[in-house]
Amino acid sequence: MFQLGSLVVLCGLLIGTSESLLGNIGSALNNVNVLNSATGDALPKPNLDVSSLQETKDWPLAKNNILGILNTLDVGKLNLLSSQKGLGLQINKLSILDLQVGLSSDGKGIDLKLPLVVDASVTLPLIGSTADVAISLDLITSLAIQTDATTGLPTLTIGKCSSDSDKISISLLGRRNTLINRMMDGISGLLTNTVTSLLQNQVCPLLQGLLSSLNINIAQDLLSSLLTGQLAVPL
């Protein structure tokens, strides 16, 4: 039978071990490569037919076309491994939920928000366990209408695409033991940073390319509707 003193020592050893594991895993995650580990290349871009985006003057239709293309990204190829044996990050599913618009803070442009949910599996080194997580975040960009100095015609300018650091959350799927829960708590920040960088590298260029193909009339009508309150979609 354990004596009280022995139990205290055992608990201390367990706590110390879990803290050591947290440090080792955290260090390993710093080395995660956010590109395809097998080839070092970005994901292959889907076949783009932007003719409908250039022709349509209907925002709902254009938005559905953009979301349809974005949701064809083959995230199954994103098997992210660090240099430390045993650590892995596998993206299982990417859900692009919507493309929301709102008036920019200066009232002269359009802000866009792309809410995403990523289902991923994290393989933890040393203990050989896998944890399933869901990460929610928003990618944000903007549209501005400017006048070409040479032609005098309106042109569409696409803003920088990045993640909204205030809208990132991570949740552990399924019931796990206390040690895994503690480990995931310890690496959640590194994990979200890795996935965020990945999505910015993979999704943002494609999103910006699609937006640049929009008919200028769509952007003008959207801005007019936002200014007059006919289209109020809070970001």
N, C-alpha and C positions, 0 to 999 in steps of 0.2 A: 504494500500500500504506500502511495506517495505521502510523504510528510509535507507540511505547509511550505517549509523552506525549499524543498525540492521542486514543488509546483511553481514557486516564484522564480526559481532559476530557469525552469523549463520555459515559462512564459517569456522571460527575458531573452532567452536564446531564439525563440520563435520571432519575437519582435525585431531582434537584431538581424536575423536572417532576412526577413521581409524588407527591412530598410536597405540592406545590402543589395538585394535583388532589385529594388526600386532604382538604386543608384546605377547599377550595371545596365538595366534596361533603358533608363533615361539616357545614359551615355551612348548606348547603341542606336537609339532612335535619332540622335543627332546626325548619324551618318546615313540615314535613309535616303536613297536616291529617288527623286520624284519623277523620274522617267521610267520607261519600260526597262526592267532590269535585264531582260534577255538580250536586247539589242541596243539600248541606250537611245532609242529613237522615240519621238512623240507618236501618239496614236495616229493611224492613217485617217485622213479626213474623209468624211462621207462624200459621195458624189453630190455635187451641188448643182441644182437647177434653179438659178436665181431669176429666170425670166418672169416667173409669176410675181416675184417681189417687185420687179421693175415695172410691171404692167398694172398691177392692182392698185386701186386708190382706196381700198377698204382696209382699215386697220385690223379689225378682228380676223379677217382672212389672212392678212400678212403675218399677224402674230401666230396664228395656227401653223402657217408654213414654217416659220422660224422655229417654233417649238418642235415641230415634227422632225426637222433636220437635226436639231440638237439632240433629240432623244434617240437618234440612230448611232451615236457614239458607242463604240464597242469597248466598254470599260472592262470587260473580262480579260483583256490583254494587260491590264495594269496589275502586275504582280510585283510589288515593291519589296525589295530585300535590302538589308543593310550589309555592311562588311562583316558584321559579327554573326557567326553561324547560329541559326536557330531563331532569329528574329524575322518576322515577315509581316507584310501588310497587303492583303488582297482586297481590291475593290470588287464587290459582288454585284452591286446595282447602283445606278445613278438615276434618280428621278428628278426631272426638271418640271417643277409644278406650274409655273406661270411666268408671264412677262408683263410686269405691272408698270404703268406710267404715271408720272406726276409732274407738276410744275416745279422747275428749279427754283432755288432760293432767291435768285435775282429776278425771277419772273420773265426771263428772256429765252429759256430753253426747256428741254424735257429731260427729266431724270427717269431712268429705267432700272428696275430691280428684277433680278432673276433668282427666285427662291429655289434652292436645291436640297435634296436629301440623299446622302450617300450611305449605303449599307456596306460594311466592310468587316473583314475578319482579321484580327491581330494575333499572330503567333508569338507567344512570349518565350524568350530563351530561358535556359536553366531549368524551368519547371515543365516545359514541353506542353503547355496548355494553349488553347485557342479561345479567344473572347470575341463575340460578335457585337458590333457597335453600330449605332446610327448617328450620323453627323449631319446637322442642319446648318446651312449658312446661306447668305445672300450674296450674289455678285451684282455689282452696281456699275452703271455707265451712264452716258448722257448723249443727247442729241442737241445740236445747235444749228440754226439756220443763218447763214451769212451770205453776203452779196459778193459775187466775183467782181473784182476791180476792173477786169478787162471786158467781160461780156455784160456785166450788169445783171446777170441772172442769179437767182438764189441757188446756193449750194448747201449740201448737208455735211456737217462736221461731227465726227464721232469722238466722244471723250474717252478718257482713260478708263479701263475696266479693272476693277479690283474687288476685294471682298469687304463686306461691312463687318468690321471687327466687333461691333456691338451686337451682332445678330448671329453669333456662332454658338451652337450648343452640341453636346455629345451625350449620348445615353447608352448604357450597357444593356444589351438585349439578353433576356433569359436570366435565370438565377445562377449565380456563381458562388464559389466559396469566398470566405473573408479575405484570404490572401490575394486572390485574383482581383477582387474588388479594390483592395488597397493599391495594388500595382496599377490598375487602370486609372485610379484617381491620381496617382503620381505622374503618369505619362500623358494625361489627357491634353495638357497644353501643347506638348510636343506633337502629339497625334493630330490635333486640329490644325496646327501650323503646317504639318506635312501635307494633309489632305487639301488644305486651302491653297497652298502653293501649287499642288498638282492641278487643281481645277482651274486656277487662274492661267496656268500654262497651257492647258488643253482646251478649255471652253471659251475663254475670253477672246482669243484671236478669231475663232470661228464665229462667235457672236458679233464681233465688230465687223467682220467681213460681210455677214448677212445684213446687218443694219446699214452698211454703206451702199447696199444694193436697193434700198427702199426707194420708192418713187417719192420725189421731193414733195409732191402734193399731200402725201400721207402725213409727213412731218408738219407741214403748214397747217393742215386741218386739225391735227392733234393739238398743236400749240394753241390754235384759236379756240378749240373746245375747252382746253384747260383754263385759258385766260377768262373765258366767259362763264365758266362754271358748269358747262354742259357735260363735261367729263371730269368728274372728281374722283380720282383713285388715290387715296393716301398712301404714301410710301412709309 
